[in-house]
Amino acid sequence: MKCRICTEKAVIETRRHNTAFCKECFLTHVERQVQKTIESEKMLSKEDRVLVAVSGGKDSLTLWEVLHRLGYQTTGFHIVLGIGDYSPAAREKVEAYAEKQGFPLIVTDLNEEYDFTVPELALNTPRVPCSACGLSKRYLMNRTALGGGFSVLATGHNLDDVASTLFGNLFHWHTEQLARMEPSRQATHPKLVKTCKPLIRLTERETLAYTLLRGIDYHEEECPNAEGATSLLYKDLLNQLEHASPGVKQSFYFGFLKKGRSAFAADVNGADLRECEVCGQATTTEVCAFCRMMDQAHRTASRRNS
């Protein structure tokens, strides 16, 4: 099989594009897809200071690598979540990559700063681990971006991620979430930062190929808390559809953005945002969800230890 661009030997076939690429043409293709996304969705400019959320996995390290190669001003941000052996291994991969590339990196340890790991938050609050983890990451990413003077927060969600999220939201008719499926969200309060997902035109398979071809050493282990997650079931179902009809994930997600999202615009909660009385971050209530979670965890742990 030959590369459809330069006729050299192909290393990867992408059925949804009905083409195949050699190494160099594929790397160029990936970077152009990201740039196309950034430009079409008005995500970033070269003047922006971009905080890149990096878990250590293939997607976030691909994002950091590509944004740097495209000339954007980036700083990595990694959160140590305290999840068994998973978190130390992830941190090691992120720090090794940043040191090798000479990229600036900010690391925040949830346990060092708040005295709780994600498993401990799940133990001391009604939240399941994924809920406690997601809330903590959203809070810390926004807080760090604001505190560091970054104008944009970029995350490594790929096409598989956003398509499976869309599938789940439609399946359960989460209309407010459906109205917020945009790949780039402007800040709606002085204590919120703009967010974007530059990898939405790339599948997991493509980000994996990019890391391998660039020689990026990434964290391969799946988070142990993800086992049994419905999002993995949705991804599997969409992969089956993709195998039968290449391009269906792209058509599903981008078709919704073009034709379906506006139908749910009226379902967006118009509640006024205010500053949390404890931490000052944006919230719809007097005390934000993160501060309430931490307060409950401390009170529960105190009762157990007394």
Buried (B, 14 or more C-beta within 10 A) or exposed (E): EEBBBEEEEBBBEBEBBEBBBBBBBBBEBBBEBBBEBBEEBEBBEEEBBBBBBBBBBBBBBBBBBBBBBBEBBBBBBBBBBBBBEBBEBBBEBBBEBBEEBEBEBBBBBBBEEBEBBBBBBBBBBEBEBBBBBEBBBBBBBBBBBBEEEBBBBBBBBBBBBBBBBBBBBBEEEBBEBBBBBEBBBEBEEEBBBBBBBBBBBBBBBBBBBBBBBBEBEBBEEEBEBEEEBEBEEBBEEBBEBBEEEBEBBBEBBBEBBEEBBEEBEEBEEEEEEBBBEBBEBBBEEEEBBBBBBBEBBBEBBEEEEE
